[in-house]
């Protein structure tokens, strides 16, 4: 068992590094807005360039790691990620940082599916695999939700570039452990990469995210926005047709006919849509509206991280006993309820008695969803194709997170801007009003010392936060209904007493696939 523990420790360190990077940047956004002259859309791109490259390339990366070897794929990804993180720490403009963030996301896409496929091959026993996936899910949750905490600690002592530079040694340590501890595994029969499918998928994601992020500036009903949505729909149809007709598709779309696969993928997408949208706004709320320092703002997101970690382990244990349907549906209901609650709070809501319980409720919901849904996805494919199954799971996470920042951020921006123009801030000259609409941080700086203007900015921010929270709550509750209807009650080969001492074991990934 000791060699397996070393393998697990290695993939968990790698997983921690790339998941920290998805949100560690959020707590630095107000600082970047000031030092890099970035508005709300620029900040969205700084966050989403990483997520977009990650989501667009992860399917291809999973296939490549299956074919050419998981250990070299993990090493290349980690070393490249460390190098890009180091470069990103020294960028002097928002545009340059956005470009480097995309490179970081590309290397992360090579890392993430490889970690899950290594777990699938190293832990064929159901109980061992469930425990490993529980640990993996806990680290994913800690990385994503704990990013702002780590970022706050760094920014309390160093410049904003430290949030990237600190990730490099973590990735290099994981690369060294991979060489020393992780055995090689591959599937030489995996076919060549489906380049047309890859091109359609990247074009689809890129155009869709660009359209959503730029919609508040272009107008939601402008020709550019409508054309962007139409073009995205065309690319989606082209991608599906290509994958259905290709001899060796990048993504076998017929997999989505399996309810274990499609419903679980949808649950994961919704979960990360909600989480990333929340973190994008809450770190700005703590710093710009409540006036907390970067360290204090990051630390205040800790309840989410801790509750996700706890619930991930509990969810992994509960799903074999009471069924994936019950656990995932309950998680989505908890998530949706938390956001409905957030949509009712005032600007000066008490942290200990209001905000902390909301975060705990959210974290428990996410933890309950993540591990059981991930296992449901992995059970559809045999171990030899674990990279592809892992990549689909990772793609749904990153797609959800990318859309969460884009959709929630853009909806917030539209509501915030309209509310700001209709209040006391709207009486300012057009240049000042325009700057305030583009950046909450700039609006706070302009309003400094004028109580009526500052109240207008705070009220406008809360209007946007409430609207975004209602949107996320509706998505979560719709997802809960879908999970209740379509997820299987218990995964095949999982008796009611699975996981208990002496219980029959699962038939295994290979036989389920």
C-alpha positions as CSV (number, residue, x, y, z in Angstrom):
1,X,0.0,0.0,0.0
2,X,3.0,2.3,0.6
3,X,3.8,2.8,-3.1
4,X,0.2,3.6,-3.7
5,X,0.3,6.3,-1.0
6,X,3.3,7.8,-2.7
7,X,1.5,7.9,-6.0
8,X,-1.5,9.4,-4.4
9,X,0.5,12.1,-2.6
10,X,2.2,13.0,-5.9
11,X,-1.0,13.5,-7.9
12,X,-2.6,15.4,-5.0
13,X,0.3,17.9,-4.9
14,X,0.0,18.3,-8.7
15,X,-3.8,18.8,-8.3
16,X,-3.4,21.3,-5.6
17,X,-1.0,23.5,-7.7
18,X,-3.3,23.8,-10.7
19,X,-6.5,24.2,-8.7
20,X,-5.0,26.9,-6.5
21,X,-4.2,28.8,-9.7
22,X,-7.9,28.8,-10.8
23,X,-8.8,31.2,-7.9
24,X,-5.6,32.4,-6.2
25,X,-5.7,35.3,-8.7
26,X,-9.1,36.5,-7.4
27,X,-7.9,38.1,-4.2
28,X,-5.4,40.0,-6.3
29,X,-8.0,41.4,-8.7
30,X,-8.4,44.8,-7.0
31,X,-4.6,45.3,-6.9
32,X,-4.3,44.3,-10.6
33,X,-7.2,46.6,-11.5
34,X,-5.2,49.5,-10.0
35,X,-1.6,48.5,-11.1
36,X,-2.5,47.1,-14.6
37,X,-5.3,49.6,-15.4
38,X,-7.8,46.7,-15.8
39,X,-11.6,47.2,-15.7
40,X,-14.2,44.5,-14.9
41,X,-13.9,42.9,-18.4
42,X,-10.1,42.9,-18.2
43,X,-10.3,41.2,-14.8
44,X,-12.7,38.6,-16.2
45,X,-10.2,37.8,-18.9
46,X,-7.3,37.5,-16.5
47,X,-9.4,34.9,-14.6
48,X,-10.9,33.2,-17.7
49,X,-7.9,33.1,-20.0
50,X,-6.6,30.3,-17.8
51,X,-9.9,28.5,-17.5
52,X,-10.7,28.8,-21.2
53,X,-7.3,27.3,-22.3
54,X,-7.8,24.6,-19.7
55,X,-11.3,23.7,-20.8
56,X,-10.5,23.9,-24.5
57,X,-7.5,21.6,-24.4
58,X,-8.2,19.2,-21.6
59,X,-10.0,16.6,-23.8
60,X,-7.1,16.5,-26.3
61,X,-4.6,16.4,-23.4
62,X,-6.4,13.4,-21.9
63,X,-6.2,11.5,-25.1
64,X,-2.6,12.3,-25.6
65,X,-1.6,11.2,-22.1
66,X,-3.5,7.9,-22.7
67,X,-1.6,7.3,-25.9
68,X,1.9,8.5,-25.2
69,X,2.2,7.9,-21.4
70,X,0.7,9.5,-18.3
71,X,4.0,9.9,-16.4
72,X,5.8,12.0,-19.1
73,X,2.6,14.0,-19.7
74,X,2.4,14.9,-16.0
75,X,6.1,15.8,-15.9
76,X,5.9,18.0,-19.0
77,X,2.7,19.7,-17.8
78,X,4.2,20.4,-14.3
79,X,7.5,21.8,-15.6
80,X,5.7,24.0,-18.3
81,X,3.2,25.2,-15.7
82,X,6.0,26.2,-13.3
83,X,7.8,28.1,-16.1
84,X,4.7,29.9,-17.2
85,X,3.8,30.8,-13.6
86,X,7.2,32.3,-13.2
87,X,6.9,34.5,-16.3
88,X,3.4,35.6,-15.3
89,X,4.7,37.0,-12.1
90,X,6.6,39.7,-13.9
91,X,4.0,40.9,-16.5
92,X,3.5,44.7,-16.7
93,X,0.2,44.9,-18.6
94,X,-3.2,43.2,-18.5
95,X,-2.9,42.0,-22.1
96,X,0.5,40.4,-21.5
97,X,-0.8,38.7,-18.3
98,X,-3.9,37.4,-20.1
99,X,-1.7,35.8,-22.7
100,X,0.6,34.1,-20.1
101,X,-2.5,32.9,-18.2
102,X,-3.7,31.1,-21.3
103,X,-0.3,29.3,-21.5
104,X,-0.6,28.3,-17.9
105,X,-4.0,26.9,-18.6
106,X,-2.7,24.9,-21.5
107,X,-0.1,23.2,-19.3
108,X,-2.7,22.7,-16.6
109,X,-4.9,20.9,-19.1
110,X,-2.1,18.4,-19.6
111,X,-1.8,17.8,-15.8
112,X,-5.4,17.5,-14.5
113,X,-6.8,14.5,-16.5
114,X,-3.5,12.7,-16.0
115,X,-3.9,12.8,-12.2
116,X,-7.3,11.2,-12.3
117,X,-6.3,8.6,-14.8
118,X,-3.3,7.6,-12.6
119,X,-5.7,7.2,-9.7
120,X,-8.0,5.0,-11.7
121,X,-5.2,2.7,-12.7
122,X,-3.4,2.7,-9.4
123,X,-6.5,2.0,-7.3
124,X,-8.7,-0.7,-9.1
125,X,-10.3,-1.8,-5.8
126,X,-13.6,0.0,-5.2
127,X,-13.0,1.0,-1.6
128,X,-9.4,2.1,-2.2
129,X,-10.5,4.1,-5.3
130,X,-13.3,5.7,-3.4
131,X,-10.9,6.8,-0.7
132,X,-8.4,8.1,-3.2
133,X,-11.1,10.0,-5.1
134,X,-12.4,11.4,-1.8
135,X,-8.9,12.7,-1.1
136,X,-8.6,14.0,-4.7
137,X,-12.0,15.8,-4.4
138,X,-11.0,17.3,-1.1
139,X,-7.8,18.7,-2.5
140,X,-9.6,20.1,-5.6
141,X,-12.0,21.8,-3.2
142,X,-9.2,23.1,-1.0
143,X,-7.3,24.3,-4.0
144,X,-10.2,26.1,-5.6
145,X,-11.8,27.6,-2.5
146,X,-8.5,28.0,-0.7
147,X,-6.9,30.0,-3.5
148,X,-8.1,33.4,-2.1
149,X,-6.7,32.4,1.3
150,X,-3.3,31.6,-0.1
151,X,-3.4,34.7,-2.3
152,X,-4.3,36.9,0.7
153,X,-1.3,35.5,2.7
154,X,1.1,36.3,-0.2
155,X,-0.3,39.7,-0.9
156,X,0.0,40.7,2.8
157,X,3.8,40.5,2.4
158,X,4.7,40.6,-1.3
159,X,3.7,42.2,-4.7
160,X,0.7,40.8,-6.7
161,X,3.1,38.7,-8.9
162,X,3.8,36.5,-5.9
163,X,0.4,34.7,-6.4
164,X,1.9,33.1,-9.5
165,X,5.5,32.8,-8.5
166,X,4.6,30.8,-5.4
167,X,3.0,28.1,-7.5
168,X,6.2,27.3,-9.4
169,X,8.1,25.4,-6.6
170,X,5.0,23.4,-5.8
171,X,4.7,22.2,-9.4
172,X,8.4,21.4,-9.6
173,X,8.3,19.3,-6.4
174,X,5.3,17.4,-7.9
175,X,7.4,16.9,-11.1
176,X,10.3,15.4,-9.1
177,X,8.0,13.1,-7.2
178,X,6.4,12.0,-10.5
179,X,9.7,10.9,-11.9
180,X,10.6,9.1,-8.7
181,X,7.3,7.4,-7.7
182,X,4.7,7.2,-10.5
183,X,4.8,4.1,-12.7
184,X,4.3,4.4,-16.4
185,X,1.0,3.6,-17.9
186,X,-0.4,4.1,-21.4
187,X,-2.8,2.8,-24.0
188,X,-0.9,2.5,-27.4
189,X,-4.2,1.7,-29.1
190,X,-5.6,5.2,-28.6
191,X,-6.1,6.7,-32.0
192,X,-4.6,9.9,-33.3
193,X,-5.9,13.3,-32.1
194,X,-9.1,14.5,-33.8
195,X,-7.7,17.9,-35.0
196,X,-11.0,19.1,-36.7
197,X,-12.9,18.3,-33.5
198,X,-10.3,20.1,-31.4
199,X,-10.5,23.2,-33.7
200,X,-14.3,23.3,-33.5
201,X,-14.3,22.9,-29.7
202,X,-11.7,25.7,-29.1
203,X,-13.5,28.0,-31.5
204,X,-16.8,27.3,-29.8
205,X,-15.6,28.0,-26.3
206,X,-13.5,31.0,-27.3
207,X,-16.3,32.7,-29.2
208,X,-18.9,31.9,-26.6
209,X,-16.8,33.3,-23.7
210,X,-15.8,36.4,-25.7
211,X,-19.4,37.1,-26.5
212,X,-20.6,36.8,-22.9
213,X,-17.7,38.8,-21.4
214,X,-17.9,41.6,-24.0
215,X,-21.8,41.7,-24.0
216,X,-22.1,44.4,-21.3
217,X,-20.0,46.8,-23.4
218,X,-21.3,45.8,-26.8
219,X,-24.9,45.5,-25.7
220,X,-26.8,42.2,-25.1
221,X,-28.9,42.8,-28.2
222,X,-26.2,44.3,-30.4
223,X,-25.2,42.7,-33.7
224,X,-21.8,41.6,-32.3
225,X,-23.4,39.8,-29.3
226,X,-26.3,38.2,-31.2
227,X,-23.8,37.2,-34.0
228,X,-21.5,35.7,-31.4
229,X,-24.2,33.6,-29.9
230,X,-25.4,32.4,-33.4
231,X,-21.8,31.6,-34.3
232,X,-21.3,29.6,-31.1
233,X,-24.5,27.6,-31.9
234,X,-23.2,26.9,-35.4
235,X,-19.8,25.7,-34.1
236,X,-21.6,23.5,-31.5
237,X,-23.6,21.8,-34.2
238,X,-20.5,21.5,-36.4
239,X,-18.6,19.9,-33.4
240,X,-21.3,17.4,-32.7
241,X,-21.7,16.4,-36.4
242,X,-17.9,16.0,-36.7
243,X,-17.6,13.9,-33.6
244,X,-20.6,11.7,-34.7
245,X,-19.1,11.1,-38.1
246,X,-15.4,10.8,-37.2
247,X,-13.8,7.3,-37.1
248,X,-11.9,8.3,-34.0
249,X,-13.6,11.3,-32.3
250,X,-12.0,13.4,-29.7
251,X,-15.2,13.1,-27.6
252,X,-17.6,10.2,-28.1
253,X,-20.8,12.2,-27.9
254,X,-22.8,8.9,-27.6
255,X,-21.4,8.7,-24.0
256,X,-23.9,11.3,-23.0
257,X,-26.7,8.8,-23.6
258,X,-25.5,7.1,-20.4
259,X,-27.3,8.8,-17.5
260,X,-24.3,8.2,-15.2
261,X,-22.2,10.2,-17.6
262,X,-24.5,13.0,-18.8
263,X,-26.2,13.8,-15.5
264,X,-23.0,13.6,-13.5
265,X,-21.2,15.9,-16.0
266,X,-24.1,18.4,-15.8
267,X,-23.9,18.4,-12.0
268,X,-20.1,19.0,-12.0
269,X,-20.5,21.8,-14.6
270,X,-23.2,23.6,-12.5
271,X,-21.2,23.2,-9.3
272,X,-18.1,25.0,-10.7
273,X,-20.3,27.5,-12.5
274,X,-21.6,28.5,-9.1
275,X,-18.4,28.4,-7.2
276,X,-16.3,30.4,-9.7
277,X,-18.9,33.0,-10.2
278,X,-19.2,33.4,-6.4
279,X,-15.5,33.7,-5.7
280,X,-15.1,36.2,-8.5
281,X,-17.6,38.6,-6.8
282,X,-17.1,37.8,-3.1
283,X,-13.4,38.7,-3.1
284,X,-14.2,42.1,-4.6
285,X,-17.1,42.5,-2.1
286,X,-14.8,41.9,0.8
287,X,-12.0,44.3,-0.4
288,X,-13.8,47.0,-2.3
289,X,-17.2,47.2,-0.4
290,X,-16.2,46.1,3.1
291,X,-12.7,47.5,3.0
292,X,-10.9,44.4,4.2
293,X,-7.2,43.9,3.4
294,X,-6.1,41.2,1.0
295,X,-5.2,38.8,3.8
296,X,-8.4,39.4,5.7
297,X,-10.5,39.0,2.5
298,X,-8.7,35.7,1.6
299,X,-9.1,34.4,5.1
300,X,-12.8,35.1,5.1
301,X,-13.3,32.5,2.3
302,X,-11.8,29.8,4.5
303,X,-15.2,28.4,5.6
304,X,-15.9,27.4,2.0
305,X,-12.6,25.6,1.6
306,X,-12.9,23.7,4.9
307,X,-16.5,22.6,4.4
308,X,-15.7,21.4,0.8
309,X,-12.9,19.3,2.1
310,X,-15.0,17.7,4.8
311,X,-18.0,17.1,2.6
312,X,-15.9,15.6,-0.2
313,X,-14.8,12.8,2.1
314,X,-18.3,12.3,3.5
315,X,-19.8,12.3,0.0
316,X,-17.4,9.6,-1.1
317,X,-18.5,7.4,1.8
318,X,-22.2,8.1,1.5
319,X,-22.7,7.6,-2.2
320,X,-22.0,3.8,-2.2
321,X,-24.4,3.4,0.7
322,X,-27.4,5.7,-0.1
323,X,-26.9,6.3,-3.8
324,X,-25.3,8.9,-6.1
325,X,-28.8,10.4,-6.9
326,X,-29.5,11.3,-3.2
327,X,-26.1,12.7,-2.4
328,X,-25.7,14.8,-5.6
329,X,-29.3,16.1,-5.6
330,X,-28.9,17.1,-1.9
331,X,-25.7,18.9,-2.7
332,X,-27.3,20.9,-5.5
333,X,-30.2,21.8,-3.2
334,X,-27.8,23.0,-0.5
335,X,-25.9,25.0,-3.2
336,X,-29.0,26.7,-4.6
337,X,-30.4,27.5,-1.1
338,X,-27.1,29.2,-0.1
339,X,-27.3,31.5,-3.1
340,X,-30.9,32.3,-2.5
341,X,-29.9,33.3,1.0
342,X,-27.0,35.4,-0.3
343,X,-29.4,37.3,-2.6
344,X,-31.3,38.7,0.5
345,X,-28.4,40.0,2.6
346,X,-27.5,43.7,3.1
347,X,-24.2,45.4,2.4
348,X,-23.2,45.2,6.1
349,X,-24.2,41.6,6.7
350,X,-22.6,40.1,9.8
351,X,-19.8,37.9,8.9
352,X,-20.0,35.3,11.7
353,X,-23.7,34.8,11.8
354,X,-24.7,35.3,8.2
355,X,-21.8,35.0,5.7
356,X,-20.1,32.1,7.4
357,X,-23.2,29.9,7.5
358,X,-23.8,30.7,3.8
359,X,-20.3,29.6,2.9
360,X,-20.6,26.4,5.0
361,X,-23.9,25.6,3.3
362,X,-22.3,26.2,-0.1
363,X,-19.2,24.1,0.7
364,X,-21.2,21.2,2.0
365,X,-23.2,21.3,-1.2
366,X,-20.2,21.3,-3.5
367,X,-18.4,18.6,-1.5
368,X,-21.4,16.3,-1.7
369,X,-21.6,16.7,-5.5
370,X,-17.9,16.6,-6.6
371,X,-16.6,13.1,-5.6
372,X,-19.8,11.0,-6.3
373,X,-20.3,12.8,-9.7
374,X,-16.7,12.3,-10.6
375,X,-16.8,8.5,-9.8
376,X,-20.0,8.2,-11.9
377,X,-18.2,9.7,-14.9
378,X,-15.2,7.5,-14.5
379,X,-17.2,4.3,-14.1
380,X,-18.4,4.6,-17.7
381,X,-15.0,4.0,-19.2
382,X,-12.4,1.2,-18.7
383,X,-9.1,2.0,-17.0
384,X,-7.3,2.0,-20.4
385,X,-9.3,5.0,-21.4
386,X,-9.2,6.7,-18.0
387,X,-7.4,9.7,-19.5
388,X,-10.4,10.5,-21.7
389,X,-12.9,9.9,-18.9
390,X,-10.8,12.1,-16.6
391,X,-10.5,14.7,-19.3
392,X,-14.3,14.9,-19.7
393,X,-14.7,15.3,-16.0
394,X,-12.1,18.0,-15.9
395,X,-13.5,19.7,-19.0
396,X,-16.9,20.0,-17.3
397,X,-15.3,21.6,-14.3
398,X,-13.3,24.1,-16.3
399,X,-16.2,24.8,-18.7
400,X,-18.5,25.4,-15.7
401,X,-15.9,27.7,-14.0
402,X,-15.2,29.6,-17.2
403,X,-18.9,30.2,-17.9
404,X,-19.4,31.1,-14.2
405,X,-16.9,34.0,-14.3
406,X,-18.2,35.0,-17.8
407,X,-21.9,34.8,-17.2
408,X,-22.1,35.8,-13.6
409,X,-19.5,38.5,-14.0
410,X,-21.2,40.0,-17.1
411,X,-24.7,39.8,-15.6
412,X,-23.3,41.5,-12.5
413,X,-21.6,44.2,-14.6
414,X,-24.9,45.0,-16.5
415,X,-27.0,45.3,-13.4
416,X,-24.3,47.2,-11.5
417,X,-23.8,49.7,-14.3
418,X,-27.5,50.3,-14.8
419,X,-28.0,50.8,-11.0
420,X,-25.0,53.1,-10.8
421,X,-26.2,55.4,-13.5
422,X,-29.7,55.7,-11.9
423,X,-28.4,56.7,-8.5
424,X,-26.4,59.6,-7.1
425,X,-23.3,58.5,-9.0
426,X,-25.2,59.0,-12.2
427,X,-25.1,62.8,-11.7
428,X,-21.3,62.9,-12.2
429,X,-19.8,64.0,-15.5
430,X,-19.9,61.3,-18.3
431,X,-16.1,60.5,-18.1
432,X,-16.3,59.8,-14.3
433,X,-19.5,57.8,-14.7
434,X,-18.0,55.7,-17.5
435,X,-14.9,55.0,-15.4
436,X,-17.1,54.0,-12.5
437,X,-19.2,51.7,-14.6
438,X,-16.1,50.0,-16.0
439,X,-14.4,49.3,-12.6
440,X,-15.9,49.0,-9.1
441,X,-12.5,49.9,-7.7
442,X,-12.4,53.1,-9.7
443,X,-15.9,54.0,-8.6
444,X,-15.0,53.5,-5.0
445,X,-11.9,55.7,-5.4
446,X,-14.0,58.5,-7.1
447,X,-16.6,58.3,-4.4
448,X,-14.1,58.4,-1.5
449,X,-15.0,61.1,1.0
450,X,-18.5,61.7,-0.4
451,X,-21.0,59.5,1.6
452,X,-23.8,59.8,-1.0
453,X,-21.6,58.7,-3.9
454,X,-20.1,55.9,-1.8
455,X,-23.5,54.7,-0.8
456,X,-24.5,54.7,-4.5
457,X,-21.6,52.5,-5.4
458,X,-22.2,50.1,-2.5
459,X,-25.9,49.8,-3.3
460,X,-25.1,49.2,-7.0
461,X,-22.6,46.5,-6.2
462,X,-25.1,44.7,-4.0
463,X,-27.8,45.0,-6.7
464,X,-25.4,43.2,-9.0
465,X,-24.4,40.6,-6.4
466,X,-28.0,39.9,-5.6
467,X,-28.9,39.5,-9.2
468,X,-26.0,37.2,-9.9
469,X,-26.8,35.1,-6.8
470,X,-30.4,34.6,-8.0
471,X,-29.2,33.5,-11.4
472,X,-26.8,30.9,-9.9
473,X,-29.5,29.7,-7.5
474,X,-31.9,29.0,-10.3
475,X,-29.2,27.1,-12.2
476,X,-28.5,25.0,-9.1
477,X,-32.1,24.2,-8.4
478,X,-32.8,23.3,-12.0
479,X,-29.7,21.0,-11.8
480,X,-31.1,19.4,-8.7
481,X,-34.3,18.5,-10.5
482,X,-32.3,17.1,-13.4
483,X,-30.1,15.0,-11.0
484,X,-33.2,13.7,-9.3
485,X,-34.8,12.6,-12.6
486,X,-31.7,11.3,-14.4
487,X,-29.0,10.1,-12.1
488,X,-29.2,6.4,-11.2
489,X,-30.0,5.7,-7.6
490,X,-26.9,3.5,-7.1
491,X,-24.0,2.9,-9.5
492,X,-23.8,-0.6,-11.1
493,X,-22.1,-3.2,-8.9
494,X,-22.6,-1.1,-5.8
495,X,-24.7,-2.9,-3.2
496,X,-26.5,-1.0,-0.5
497,X,-23.8,-2.1,2.0
498,X,-20.9,-1.3,-0.3
499,X,-17.9,0.1,1.6
500,X,-18.9,-1.8,4.7
501,X,-16.5,-4.5,6.1
502,X,-17.1,-7.7,4.3
503,X,-19.4,-6.2,1.6
504,X,-19.1,-7.5,-2.0
505,X,-16.8,-5.4,-4.1
506,X,-17.6,-3.4,-7.2
507,X,-17.2,-5.3,-10.5
508,X,-14.5,-2.9,-11.5
509,X,-14.1,-0.1,-14.0
510,X,-13.2,-2.4,-16.9
511,X,-16.3,-4.5,-16.5
512,X,-18.6,-1.6,-16.0
513,X,-17.3,0.1,-19.1
